[in-house]
Amino acid sequence: MLIKKLASALAAVTLLALPLAVLANEGSYPHAENDSRNTASLQRGARNFMNYCSGCHSAKFVRYNRVATDLHIPESELQKNLMFTSDKPFDTIKSAMLADDAKKWFGTVPPDMSLMARSRGTDYIYAYLRSFYRDPSRPTGANNTVLPGTAMPHVLADLQGVQRAVYKATEGEAGKGEFEKFELVDKGSLTPAQYDEFVRDTVNFLQYIGEPIENTRKDLGIWVLLFLLMFTSFAYMLYKEYWKDVH
Ligand code: HEC
């Protein structure tokens, strides 16, 4: 009886979850395949973020010393190599750029990164950072297939190199056909595989700052569920015991 009920509850949950999963997958990008339990990757991601992103993007809900503690970065290392916009470990990560200047230069203020991985998804950011291509018609000289007309310059061009977008030739039609692939025209200092790793680490760090407690929460969740399961079976046995004389 109980098993049957459990099975139908499980089926109902699965049925409900399926359309959600399909929805979430819409506009799907290749998986970033980042691992938020990989501390070495997160440390590299922190370094990448501080060096290549924090000049424009803040992470105003994140404190330096929290990052140092969680990622096992000694405070001296933190001060020397990761803190460019402040010298107080208790500070939050601010961008070096003033909002007014940013408006003047980019026409928009670079968004705060604290919750970016949660609002856009890690796969999206992974795709975005790998999809800049040369476009002389843009003020920054670069465009992006994931966010066409983006105001963000290709700040990682030195590492990735510069790529060209190749479109499928559509016969008889004016204009560009469907996007087909990227072609590297200028090599960067990293190989394509190394660049993917660089972006994966960066995205990993963005996922971490989006919810620093995520892994602890998941670990704890398993114990809570185990406890509830155990408790339910005891409660059920007790119920049987109480009612056995009544039935
Ligand atoms: C030179 C300044 C600058 C730097 C450095 C920079 N960005 Fe940006 N970024 C911008 C601007 C400007 C926008 C707003 C783009 C828009 O709305 O078109 C933006 C937008 C974004 C977005 C949001 C895209 C969206 O869908 O709205 C993400 C994600 C992002 N940046 C990630 C990064 C990461 C990660 C780095 C570091 C590797 C980085 N940026 C470095 C200027 C910068």
py3Dmol code that shows the C-alpha trace and the ligand (Angstrom):
import py3Dmol

protein = """\
ATOM      1  CA  MET A   1       0.000   0.000   0.000  1.00  0.00           C
ATOM      2  CA  LEU A   2       2.647   2.456   1.100  1.00  0.00           C
ATOM      3  CA  ILE A   3       4.917   1.366  -1.725  1.00  0.00           C
ATOM      4  CA  LYS A   4       2.103   1.921  -4.240  1.00  0.00           C
ATOM      5  CA  LYS A   5       1.428   5.397  -2.908  1.00  0.00           C
ATOM      6  CA  LEU A   6       5.095   6.219  -3.004  1.00  0.00           C
ATOM      7  CA  ALA A   7       5.360   4.969  -6.570  1.00  0.00           C
ATOM      8  CA  SER A   8       2.431   7.080  -7.757  1.00  0.00           C
ATOM      9  CA  ALA A   9       3.798  10.156  -5.968  1.00  0.00           C
ATOM     10  CA  LEU A  10       7.110   9.583  -7.687  1.00  0.00           C
ATOM     11  CA  ALA A  11       5.398   9.218 -11.059  1.00  0.00           C
ATOM     12  CA  ALA A  12       3.494  12.461 -10.497  1.00  0.00           C
ATOM     13  CA  VAL A  13       6.665  14.335  -9.629  1.00  0.00           C
ATOM     14  CA  THR A  14       8.410  12.967 -12.722  1.00  0.00           C
ATOM     15  CA  LEU A  15       5.497  13.953 -14.941  1.00  0.00           C
ATOM     16  CA  LEU A  16       5.521  17.455 -13.497  1.00  0.00           C
ATOM     17  CA  ALA A  17       9.267  17.793 -13.784  1.00  0.00           C
ATOM     18  CA  LEU A  18       9.494  16.691 -17.414  1.00  0.00           C
ATOM     19  CA  PRO A  19       7.947  19.750 -19.077  1.00  0.00           C
ATOM     20  CA  LEU A  20       9.989  21.946 -16.746  1.00  0.00           C
ATOM     21  CA  ALA A  21      13.170  20.231 -17.838  1.00  0.00           C
ATOM     22  CA  VAL A  22      12.203  20.742 -21.478  1.00  0.00           C
ATOM     23  CA  LEU A  23      11.464  24.423 -20.823  1.00  0.00           C
ATOM     24  CA  ALA A  24      14.763  24.907 -19.047  1.00  0.00           C
ATOM     25  CA  ASN A  25      16.523  23.385 -21.998  1.00  0.00           C
ATOM     26  CA  GLU A  26      15.101  25.863 -24.468  1.00  0.00           C
ATOM     27  CA  GLY A  27      17.659  27.840 -26.428  1.00  0.00           C
ATOM     28  CA  SER A  28      20.064  25.185 -25.256  1.00  0.00           C
ATOM     29  CA  TYR A  29      23.798  25.745 -25.315  1.00  0.00           C
ATOM     30  CA  PRO A  30      26.537  23.146 -25.044  1.00  0.00           C
ATOM     31  CA  HIS A  31      27.171  22.148 -21.446  1.00  0.00           C
ATOM     32  CA  ALA A  32      29.819  24.154 -19.618  1.00  0.00           C
ATOM     33  CA  GLU A  33      30.672  20.946 -17.732  1.00  0.00           C
ATOM     34  CA  ASN A  34      32.096  22.905 -14.842  1.00  0.00           C
ATOM     35  CA  ASP A  35      32.446  21.254 -11.465  1.00  0.00           C
ATOM     36  CA  SER A  36      31.782  23.493  -8.492  1.00  0.00           C
ATOM     37  CA  ARG A  37      33.425  20.969  -6.155  1.00  0.00           C
ATOM     38  CA  ASN A  38      36.739  21.332  -7.935  1.00  0.00           C
ATOM     39  CA  THR A  39      38.593  23.827  -5.724  1.00  0.00           C
ATOM     40  CA  ALA A  40      41.592  24.144  -8.040  1.00  0.00           C
ATOM     41  CA  SER A  41      39.265  25.118 -10.890  1.00  0.00           C
ATOM     42  CA  LEU A  42      37.478  27.633  -8.651  1.00  0.00           C
ATOM     43  CA  GLN A  43      40.804  29.164  -7.614  1.00  0.00           C
ATOM     44  CA  ARG A  44      41.782  29.563 -11.253  1.00  0.00           C
ATOM     45  CA  GLY A  45      38.319  30.986 -11.948  1.00  0.00           C
ATOM     46  CA  ALA A  46      38.752  33.544  -9.146  1.00  0.00           C
ATOM     47  CA  ARG A  47      42.098  34.583 -10.620  1.00  0.00           C
ATOM     48  CA  ASN A  48      40.528  34.872 -14.101  1.00  0.00           C
ATOM     49  CA  PHE A  49      37.609  36.906 -12.807  1.00  0.00           C
ATOM     50  CA  MET A  50      39.728  39.339 -10.805  1.00  0.00           C
ATOM     51  CA  ASN A  51      42.184  39.810 -13.659  1.00  0.00           C
ATOM     52  CA  TYR A  52      39.905  39.901 -16.675  1.00  0.00           C
ATOM     53  CA  CYS A  53      36.404  40.830 -15.520  1.00  0.00           C
ATOM     54  CA  SER A  54      36.451  42.885 -12.319  1.00  0.00           C
ATOM     55  CA  GLY A  55      37.824  45.891 -14.194  1.00  0.00           C
ATOM     56  CA  CYS A  56      34.287  46.346 -15.534  1.00  0.00           C
ATOM     57  CA  HIS A  57      32.029  43.971 -13.587  1.00  0.00           C
ATOM     58  CA  SER A  58      31.382  44.089  -9.850  1.00  0.00           C
ATOM     59  CA  ALA A  59      30.227  41.203  -7.677  1.00  0.00           C
ATOM     60  CA  LYS A  60      28.659  43.304  -4.993  1.00  0.00           C
ATOM     61  CA  PHE A  61      27.208  40.475  -2.897  1.00  0.00           C
ATOM     62  CA  VAL A  62      30.544  38.719  -2.536  1.00  0.00           C
ATOM     63  CA  ARG A  63      33.209  39.479   0.059  1.00  0.00           C
ATOM     64  CA  TYR A  64      36.863  38.836  -0.680  1.00  0.00           C
ATOM     65  CA  ASN A  65      37.485  37.038   2.600  1.00  0.00           C
ATOM     66  CA  ARG A  66      34.547  34.688   2.024  1.00  0.00           C
ATOM     67  CA  VAL A  67      36.080  33.671  -1.297  1.00  0.00           C
ATOM     68  CA  ALA A  68      39.483  33.212   0.362  1.00  0.00           C
ATOM     69  CA  THR A  69      38.034  31.007   3.113  1.00  0.00           C
ATOM     70  CA  ASP A  70      35.856  28.882   0.825  1.00  0.00           C
ATOM     71  CA  LEU A  71      38.523  28.378  -1.810  1.00  0.00           C
ATOM     72  CA  HIS A  72      41.393  27.907   0.652  1.00  0.00           C
ATOM     73  CA  ILE A  73      43.319  30.927  -0.587  1.00  0.00           C
ATOM     74  CA  PRO A  74      45.730  32.315   2.049  1.00  0.00           C
ATOM     75  CA  GLU A  75      44.976  35.945   2.908  1.00  0.00           C
ATOM     76  CA  SER A  76      48.436  37.123   1.872  1.00  0.00           C
ATOM     77  CA  GLU A  77      47.931  35.548  -1.548  1.00  0.00           C
ATOM     78  CA  LEU A  78      44.495  37.151  -1.747  1.00  0.00           C
ATOM     79  CA  GLN A  79      45.815  40.642  -0.994  1.00  0.00           C
ATOM     80  CA  LYS A  80      48.737  40.321  -3.383  1.00  0.00           C
ATOM     81  CA  ASN A  81      47.168  38.660  -6.394  1.00  0.00           C
ATOM     82  CA  LEU A  82      43.421  38.996  -6.306  1.00  0.00           C
ATOM     83  CA  MET A  83      42.434  42.282  -4.736  1.00  0.00           C
ATOM     84  CA  PHE A  84      42.749  45.107  -7.235  1.00  0.00           C
ATOM     85  CA  THR A  85      39.837  47.333  -6.317  1.00  0.00           C
ATOM     86  CA  SER A  86      40.164  47.282  -2.536  1.00  0.00           C
ATOM     87  CA  ASP A  87      42.630  46.517   0.211  1.00  0.00           C
ATOM     88  CA  LYS A  88      40.181  45.365   2.858  1.00  0.00           C
ATOM     89  CA  PRO A  89      39.394  41.645   2.779  1.00  0.00           C
ATOM     90  CA  PHE A  90      35.978  42.309   4.322  1.00  0.00           C
ATOM     91  CA  ASP A  91      34.961  44.466   1.332  1.00  0.00           C
ATOM     92  CA  THR A  92      32.688  43.250  -1.434  1.00  0.00           C
ATOM     93  CA  ILE A  93      34.049  42.937  -4.958  1.00  0.00           C
ATOM     94  CA  LYS A  94      33.567  46.282  -6.646  1.00  0.00           C
ATOM     95  CA  SER A  95      34.384  47.128 -10.211  1.00  0.00           C
ATOM     96  CA  ALA A  96      37.161  49.559 -10.965  1.00  0.00           C
ATOM     97  CA  MET A  97      34.905  51.446 -13.342  1.00  0.00           C
ATOM     98  CA  LEU A  98      32.508  54.257 -12.486  1.00  0.00           C
ATOM     99  CA  ALA A  99      28.978  53.757 -13.775  1.00  0.00           C
ATOM    100  CA  ASP A 100      29.010  57.154 -15.537  1.00  0.00           C
ATOM    101  CA  ASP A 101      32.237  56.340 -17.354  1.00  0.00           C
ATOM    102  CA  ALA A 102      30.885  52.942 -18.365  1.00  0.00           C
ATOM    103  CA  LYS A 103      27.766  54.585 -19.836  1.00  0.00           C
ATOM    104  CA  LYS A 104      29.962  56.946 -21.828  1.00  0.00           C
ATOM    105  CA  TRP A 105      32.207  54.179 -23.130  1.00  0.00           C
ATOM    106  CA  PHE A 106      29.824  51.272 -23.678  1.00  0.00           C
ATOM    107  CA  GLY A 107      26.412  52.949 -23.741  1.00  0.00           C
ATOM    108  CA  THR A 108      25.453  50.713 -20.826  1.00  0.00           C
ATOM    109  CA  VAL A 109      26.743  49.741 -17.389  1.00  0.00           C
ATOM    110  CA  PRO A 110      28.332  46.275 -17.247  1.00  0.00           C
ATOM    111  CA  PRO A 111      25.972  44.171 -15.107  1.00  0.00           C
ATOM    112  CA  ASP A 112      26.906  42.938 -11.634  1.00  0.00           C
ATOM    113  CA  MET A 113      28.136  39.336 -11.749  1.00  0.00           C
ATOM    114  CA  SER A 114      26.999  38.090  -8.312  1.00  0.00           C
ATOM    115  CA  LEU A 115      23.892  36.375  -9.613  1.00  0.00           C
ATOM    116  CA  MET A 116      24.644  36.243 -13.331  1.00  0.00           C
ATOM    117  CA  ALA A 117      25.220  32.471 -13.407  1.00  0.00           C
ATOM    118  CA  ARG A 118      21.886  31.946 -11.701  1.00  0.00           C
ATOM    119  CA  SER A 119      19.912  34.282 -13.937  1.00  0.00           C
ATOM    120  CA  ARG A 120      21.459  33.311 -17.288  1.00  0.00           C
ATOM    121  CA  GLY A 121      22.853  29.856 -16.535  1.00  0.00           C
ATOM    122  CA  THR A 122      26.451  28.667 -16.697  1.00  0.00           C
ATOM    123  CA  ASP A 123      25.974  27.143 -20.150  1.00  0.00           C
ATOM    124  CA  TYR A 124      24.862  30.517 -21.491  1.00  0.00           C
ATOM    125  CA  ILE A 125      27.914  32.357 -20.136  1.00  0.00           C
ATOM    126  CA  TYR A 126      30.208  29.584 -21.338  1.00  0.00           C
ATOM    127  CA  ALA A 127      28.727  29.985 -24.823  1.00  0.00           C
ATOM    128  CA  TYR A 128      28.760  33.806 -24.647  1.00  0.00           C
ATOM    129  CA  LEU A 129      32.472  34.018 -23.830  1.00  0.00           C
ATOM    130  CA  ARG A 130      33.321  31.658 -26.689  1.00  0.00           C
ATOM    131  CA  SER A 131      31.147  33.358 -29.297  1.00  0.00           C
ATOM    132  CA  PHE A 132      32.805  36.697 -29.928  1.00  0.00           C
ATOM    133  CA  TYR A 133      33.775  37.245 -33.548  1.00  0.00           C
ATOM    134  CA  ARG A 134      35.305  39.991 -35.635  1.00  0.00           C
ATOM    135  CA  ASP A 135      32.830  42.570 -36.880  1.00  0.00           C
ATOM    136  CA  PRO A 136      34.337  45.874 -38.050  1.00  0.00           C
ATOM    137  CA  SER A 137      30.880  47.455 -38.170  1.00  0.00           C
ATOM    138  CA  ARG A 138      30.673  47.373 -34.360  1.00  0.00           C
ATOM    139  CA  PRO A 139      32.271  50.125 -32.234  1.00  0.00           C
ATOM    140  CA  THR A 140      34.239  47.486 -30.316  1.00  0.00           C
ATOM    141  CA  GLY A 141      35.261  45.669 -33.507  1.00  0.00           C
ATOM    142  CA  ALA A 142      33.576  42.533 -32.181  1.00  0.00           C
ATOM    143  CA  ASN A 143      30.138  41.015 -32.194  1.00  0.00           C
ATOM    144  CA  ASN A 144      28.666  37.950 -30.539  1.00  0.00           C
ATOM    145  CA  THR A 145      26.341  35.256 -31.859  1.00  0.00           C
ATOM    146  CA  VAL A 146      24.876  34.575 -28.421  1.00  0.00           C
ATOM    147  CA  LEU A 147      24.086  38.229 -27.682  1.00  0.00           C
ATOM    148  CA  PRO A 148      24.074  39.961 -31.088  1.00  0.00           C
ATOM    149  CA  GLY A 149      25.122  43.596 -30.945  1.00  0.00           C
ATOM    150  CA  THR A 150      26.581  43.199 -27.446  1.00  0.00           C
ATOM    151  CA  ALA A 151      28.243  46.253 -25.941  1.00  0.00           C
ATOM    152  CA  MET A 152      30.920  44.102 -24.298  1.00  0.00           C
ATOM    153  CA  PRO A 153      34.276  44.132 -26.098  1.00  0.00           C
ATOM    154  CA  HIS A 154      36.037  40.829 -26.715  1.00  0.00           C
ATOM    155  CA  VAL A 155      38.221  41.281 -23.651  1.00  0.00           C
ATOM    156  CA  LEU A 156      39.706  37.786 -23.958  1.00  0.00           C
ATOM    157  CA  ALA A 157      40.888  38.211 -27.547  1.00  0.00           C
ATOM    158  CA  ASP A 158      44.546  38.027 -26.471  1.00  0.00           C
ATOM    159  CA  LEU A 159      43.902  34.558 -25.069  1.00  0.00           C
ATOM    160  CA  GLN A 160      41.395  33.146 -27.532  1.00  0.00           C
ATOM    161  CA  GLY A 161      42.579  34.930 -30.641  1.00  0.00           C
ATOM    162  CA  VAL A 162      40.126  36.420 -33.096  1.00  0.00           C
ATOM    163  CA  GLN A 163      37.553  34.335 -34.860  1.00  0.00           C
ATOM    164  CA  ARG A 164      35.441  34.890 -37.920  1.00  0.00           C
ATOM    165  CA  ALA A 165      31.811  33.834 -38.194  1.00  0.00           C
ATOM    166  CA  VAL A 166      31.091  31.597 -41.168  1.00  0.00           C
ATOM    167  CA  TYR A 167      27.556  31.501 -42.516  1.00  0.00           C
ATOM    168  CA  LYS A 168      25.883  28.862 -44.635  1.00  0.00           C
ATOM    169  CA  ALA A 169      25.439  30.160 -48.158  1.00  0.00           C
ATOM    170  CA  THR A 170      21.727  30.350 -48.841  1.00  0.00           C
ATOM    171  CA  GLU A 171      21.202  30.349 -52.554  1.00  0.00           C
ATOM    172  CA  GLY A 172      19.285  33.156 -54.161  1.00  0.00           C
ATOM    173  CA  GLU A 173      18.838  35.015 -50.912  1.00  0.00           C
ATOM    174  CA  ALA A 174      20.336  38.350 -50.146  1.00  0.00           C
ATOM    175  CA  GLY A 175      22.162  38.840 -46.869  1.00  0.00           C
ATOM    176  CA  LYS A 176      23.698  36.339 -44.549  1.00  0.00           C
ATOM    177  CA  GLY A 177      22.574  32.764 -44.301  1.00  0.00           C
ATOM    178  CA  GLU A 178      22.343  30.759 -41.136  1.00  0.00           C
ATOM    179  CA  PHE A 179      25.353  30.783 -38.815  1.00  0.00           C
ATOM    180  CA  GLU A 180      27.487  27.711 -39.363  1.00  0.00           C
ATOM    181  CA  LYS A 181      30.730  27.865 -37.408  1.00  0.00           C
ATOM    182  CA  PHE A 182      33.648  29.946 -36.208  1.00  0.00           C
ATOM    183  CA  GLU A 183      37.027  30.037 -37.844  1.00  0.00           C
ATOM    184  CA  LEU A 184      40.080  31.201 -35.945  1.00  0.00           C
ATOM    185  CA  VAL A 185      41.784  33.865 -38.072  1.00  0.00           C
ATOM    186  CA  ASP A 186      44.286  35.188 -35.519  1.00  0.00           C
ATOM    187  CA  LYS A 187      45.730  32.805 -32.976  1.00  0.00           C
ATOM    188  CA  GLY A 188      45.666  33.769 -29.322  1.00  0.00           C
ATOM    189  CA  SER A 189      48.129  32.825 -26.605  1.00  0.00           C
ATOM    190  CA  LEU A 190      45.998  29.797 -25.635  1.00  0.00           C
ATOM    191  CA  THR A 191      45.005  26.823 -27.757  1.00  0.00           C
ATOM    192  CA  PRO A 192      41.241  26.419 -28.309  1.00  0.00           C
ATOM    193  CA  ALA A 193      41.179  23.604 -25.725  1.00  0.00           C
ATOM    194  CA  GLN A 194      43.070  25.721 -23.170  1.00  0.00           C
ATOM    195  CA  TYR A 195      40.739  28.632 -23.846  1.00  0.00           C
ATOM    196  CA  ASP A 196      37.694  26.429 -23.208  1.00  0.00           C
ATOM    197  CA  GLU A 197      39.276  25.408 -19.892  1.00  0.00           C
ATOM    198  CA  PHE A 198      39.923  29.053 -19.039  1.00  0.00           C
ATOM    199  CA  VAL A 199      36.277  29.915 -19.699  1.00  0.00           C
ATOM    200  CA  ARG A 200      35.059  26.802 -17.859  1.00  0.00           C
ATOM    201  CA  ASP A 201      37.028  27.812 -14.729  1.00  0.00           C
ATOM    202  CA  THR A 202      35.690  31.371 -14.958  1.00  0.00           C
ATOM    203  CA  VAL A 203      32.103  30.171 -15.314  1.00  0.00           C
ATOM    204  CA  ASN A 204      32.686  27.771 -12.437  1.00  0.00           C
ATOM    205  CA  PHE A 205      33.685  30.695 -10.228  1.00  0.00           C
ATOM    206  CA  LEU A 206      30.573  32.614 -11.317  1.00  0.00           C
ATOM    207  CA  GLN A 207      28.428  29.647 -10.343  1.00  0.00           C
ATOM    208  CA  TYR A 208      30.154  29.503  -6.963  1.00  0.00           C
ATOM    209  CA  ILE A 209      29.603  33.214  -6.182  1.00  0.00           C
ATOM    210  CA  GLY A 210      25.963  32.831  -7.257  1.00  0.00           C
ATOM    211  CA  GLU A 211      25.442  30.513  -4.313  1.00  0.00           C
ATOM    212  CA  PRO A 212      28.540  29.967  -2.158  1.00  0.00           C
ATOM    213  CA  ILE A 213      26.628  27.602   0.127  1.00  0.00           C
ATOM    214  CA  GLU A 214      25.355  25.365  -2.714  1.00  0.00           C
ATOM    215  CA  ASN A 215      27.507  22.307  -2.053  1.00  0.00           C
ATOM    216  CA  THR A 216      27.033  22.459   1.724  1.00  0.00           C
ATOM    217  CA  ARG A 217      23.291  22.741   1.156  1.00  0.00           C
ATOM    218  CA  LYS A 218      23.278  19.690  -1.120  1.00  0.00           C
ATOM    219  CA  ASP A 219      25.414  17.641   1.269  1.00  0.00           C
ATOM    220  CA  LEU A 220      23.203  18.550   4.185  1.00  0.00           C
ATOM    221  CA  GLY A 221      20.085  17.857   2.109  1.00  0.00           C
ATOM    222  CA  ILE A 222      21.026  14.198   1.699  1.00  0.00           C
ATOM    223  CA  TRP A 223      21.318  13.764   5.484  1.00  0.00           C
ATOM    224  CA  VAL A 224      18.018  15.561   6.040  1.00  0.00           C
ATOM    225  CA  LEU A 225      16.277  13.276   3.548  1.00  0.00           C
ATOM    226  CA  LEU A 226      17.875  10.193   5.106  1.00  0.00           C
ATOM    227  CA  PHE A 227      16.728  11.349   8.516  1.00  0.00           C
ATOM    228  CA  LEU A 228      13.189  11.938   7.288  1.00  0.00           C
ATOM    229  CA  LEU A 229      13.134   8.515   5.664  1.00  0.00           C
ATOM    230  CA  MET A 230      14.291   6.867   8.863  1.00  0.00           C
ATOM    231  CA  PHE A 231      11.888   8.899  10.929  1.00  0.00           C
ATOM    232  CA  THR A 232       8.995   7.984   8.627  1.00  0.00           C
ATOM    233  CA  SER A 233       9.697   4.291   8.944  1.00  0.00           C
ATOM    234  CA  PHE A 234       9.802   4.574  12.749  1.00  0.00           C
ATOM    235  CA  ALA A 235       6.583   6.585  12.752  1.00  0.00           C
ATOM    236  CA  TYR A 236       4.972   3.981  10.530  1.00  0.00           C
ATOM    237  CA  MET A 237       6.051   1.148  12.802  1.00  0.00           C
ATOM    238  CA  LEU A 238       4.724   3.023  15.787  1.00  0.00           C
ATOM    239  CA  TYR A 239       1.432   3.623  14.019  1.00  0.00           C
ATOM    240  CA  LYS A 240       1.133  -0.094  13.290  1.00  0.00           C
ATOM    241  CA  GLU A 241       1.879  -0.903  16.885  1.00  0.00           C
ATOM    242  CA  TYR A 242      -0.732   1.514  18.266  1.00  0.00           C
ATOM    243  CA  TRP A 243      -3.501   0.414  15.958  1.00  0.00           C
ATOM    244  CA  LYS A 244      -2.946  -3.324  15.860  1.00  0.00           C
ATOM    245  CA  ASP A 245      -5.422  -3.975  18.701  1.00  0.00           C
ATOM    246  CA  VAL A 246      -8.042  -1.598  17.327  1.00  0.00           C
ATOM    247  CA  HIS A 247      -8.268  -3.064  13.829  1.00  0.00           C
TER     248      HIS A 247
END
"""
ligand_1 = """\
43
HEC
C 35.819 46.329 -20.854
C 34.721 46.059 -19.949
C 34.309 44.630 -19.751
C 35.087 43.581 -19.304
C 36.560 43.602 -18.930
C 34.205 42.443 -19.210
N 32.933 42.774 -19.582
Fe 31.313 41.574 -19.535
N 30.140 43.105 -20.165
C 30.582 44.393 -20.449
C 29.468 45.184 -20.914
C 29.525 46.643 -21.354
C 28.324 44.340 -20.889
C 26.901 44.667 -21.305
C 26.694 44.023 -22.642
C 25.362 44.302 -23.277
O 24.390 44.488 -22.541
O 25.325 44.282 -24.506
C 28.794 43.041 -20.404
C 27.978 41.943 -20.234
C 28.370 40.727 -19.744
C 27.493 39.592 -19.512
C 25.982 39.571 -19.688
C 25.567 39.151 -21.058
C 24.057 39.217 -21.178
O 23.477 38.254 -21.651
O 23.466 40.235 -20.780
C 28.275 38.579 -19.038
C 27.809 37.176 -18.660
C 29.628 39.060 -18.990
N 29.652 40.363 -19.412
C 30.696 38.311 -18.546
C 31.985 38.804 -18.461
C 33.093 38.015 -17.960
C 32.996 36.597 -17.428
C 34.207 38.805 -18.072
C 35.617 38.418 -17.729
C 36.178 37.351 -18.489
C 33.778 40.099 -18.600
N 32.436 40.043 -18.825
C 34.639 41.175 -18.806
C 31.872 44.865 -20.321
C 32.950 44.111 -19.915
"""
view = py3Dmol.view(width=600, height=400)
view.addModel(protein, "pdb")
view.setStyle({"model": 0}, {"cartoon": {"style": "trace"}})
view.addModel(ligand_1, "xyz")
view.setStyle({"model": 1}, {"stick": {}})
view.zoomTo()
view.show()
